[in-house]
Amino acid sequence: MSTNTAPMAPMPEHGNTDDPLWRTLWNAYEPVITALRRIPLITDVEISGGEFAIHAQLTDGSHLWITSTHCLPVDPAALEGFHVRRAHHDNPTIDERVYDSTEGEDQAEHGNNVVPLIQAITAFVTARKLAPPIVDIFQVQMQGVTAAHTPASAEVQGPFTDRRAAVKEYGYTTHDLMEKGWECIHEQGGTDWPLTIWRQDNAIVTVFVGHAGQAIG
């Protein structure tokens, strides 16, 4: 089934996901975490020495480290703005401020507002190409009515991340229909978004290349 819903980065893989404190923090900062996973960045809650932060992986091995004036409080109501830095565990020369809405800093007017925080992070990682790409998915699909006048549909081939590959497979599918005696009664879209309608006896089918959603590249 086609969908326009953007994919979300997977959950972190470690043994903390059943820890009550980790789950409390994950749920407390879910609006931030979910927004980061939709960029899509693999995001985690870091617990170290009684201090807490949000950690988001970047494609070059660096990461975003999200705190407040100090570490993140367990209760988001105690937040005093967000402080975001890009850092790297093995390369100390990578150290730059991405966003700071704590008191007296550049984005202080936004305080605890999550929207400008995510907008700033999205702009930062997009400009530097530090987030995994989101790619479109295509499928060859068939929809129609059978000789018994019942609806029928099928995803014939796919999914493909290359539209040209889907169009090529579409060519094989329609050639197969022709070989089986189906008559093409309508054609449109050329080689960009091809669609044809076929008839055989009392059955009618439409074959087309359709957009089937998105995936993380």
N, C-alpha and C positions, 0 to 999 in steps of 0.2 A: 504494500500500500504506500502511495506517495505521502511524503510528509515534508513540511518546511521547517520543522523544529531543528534548531541548531544542536549539534552533538555536545555532550558534556564530558570533560576530562574524567578519567576513571578515579575511583577512590584510591587513597594511598594504601600500599600493601605493607602492613606491619602488624605486630601483635597488640597494639594499643587500642584498637577499635572497640574492644570489649571493656576497656578500663573506664570506670564511672566518671573520673575526672576528665579524661579525654572526651568522652561523649558529652559531658556537660559543656565543655568549652566549644566543641564542634557545633552543638545545638545553639549555644549562645551567640556564636558569630556566623550562623548559617547564612544570613543574607550576604555577607562579604564572601564567604567561601563559595557559595553557589554561583555568585557573579563571576568570581575568578575562574571557576571550573568551566564556565560558559565561554571564556575568552578564546581557547580553552587551556588552562594551566592546571597541572596536577597540584593540588593544594592540601596542606596538612596543618594540624595544630601541633606545635612544638612545646614540649614540657621539659624544662631543664632547670634543676636546682630550685624548684619552686617558682620559676618564672615562666611566663607563657607568651607565645607569639604565633602568628600565622606565617607559614612558609609556603611559597609558591615557586615551583621549578620553572626555569627558563631553558630554552633549547640549546644554549651555548654552555651549559653546566653551571651557570650562575643562578641566583635565586632572588626573590623578593622577600624581605623580612619586614613584617607588619607588626608594629607595636603601638604604644601610646606615648605619654610623656616618659614612662618607663616601660615595664612589661604590660601586657594586656590584663585588665582585671577579670576575674571570673564572672562578675556581674557587669554586662555592657552598660548598665546605667551609670557606672562609675568611670566610664571613659572620659578622657580629657583630650579628645581629638585623635587622629591617626598619624603615625609617623611611618613612612615607607622608604626603605633603602634597598638598593640592588647591591648584592655582595656575592662573593665566591669563596667557598671553603678552602680552595687550594691556591687562590690568586688574590692576595690582599690588595693589589693595585686596582681591582674592580671594587669600587666603593663610591656610590653616588646616591644622592638623595633624589627620590622620585616624587614624593608628595609629603607635605607636613601641615596638618591642620591643628596642631597643638598651639597653645597660647603664645602669641607673639611671632608666629611663623607665617610664611607666605600665604598659606591657604587657611589661616585661622578662622576666617569668616564662615567656613563650612563646618567647623566643629566635628560632630559625630555623624554628619550626613554621609551616607554610603554612596549616593549617586555621584557626586564629584570625585570621590575617591576612586571609584571604578572607572570613570571617564578618564581620569589622569593616568591610571595604570594601563588602560587599553591603548591610549594614545602613545604612551611610552614604549610598550612592547611592540606595537604595530610599526612605529617609526624605525625601530631597531631590528625588526623581524626576529623577535625573541620568543614568539608563541608558535606552537605547531599550526600549520596551515589547515584550514577547513576547506575540503574539496566537495564539489557537487557529484552526486551519484545519478547514473542514468540506467534505465531498463527498457528492453523491448517488451511492450505490453500488447495484449490482445483482449478486446472487449466486443461482445456481440450478442446475438440471439440465435439459438439453435433451431434446427428444423422443427423441433417440438415447441417452439416459441417460448423457451425458458432462457433467462439471462445467463450469460457465460462470460467469464473473464479469467485471464491468466497472465502471470509475469513470465514471458516466454524465455528470455535470457537476461542474465545480469546477476548482480549489479556490476556496472562498469564505472570507473572513475575517469574514463576518457570518452567523451561523447562520440568521437570518431569511431571508436571501437563498437559502441552501441549501434551507430548507423550502419556499420559494416555487417553486424549480426542481423540487423533489421533486413538488409538485403538478402541474406541467406533465408530468413524466415519467409519473406514474401515470395522468393523464388520457389520455395518448397510448396507454398500454397498454389502457385501457378502450375507446378508439376502435378499436383493432385487434382487439377481440374477446376480450381476456383477462378472466377472471373473478376477482374479489377474494374469496379464501376466508378471509383473516384480516387483522385490522387492530388496531394498538395504538400507544400513544405520543402520540396526539392531535397537537397542533401543536407540542409541545416536541421530542420525538425520534420522529417518525413512522416506522412500519414497516408494510408490507403484504406479504402473500404472494399471488401470482397464479398461476392455472392456465390452461393452454390445451392441449388434447389431452393428451399425456403429458409436457408440459414444465411445470416449476414454477420460479418466480423470486421472490426476496425483494428488495424495494426499500426502501432506508432512507437516512436522513441519518446519516452516520458521522463521527466525529472522525478527522481525517487527519494530525494532528501539530500542530506549532507553527512560527511564523515570526517574524522580527524585524519589528516594526511601524515 
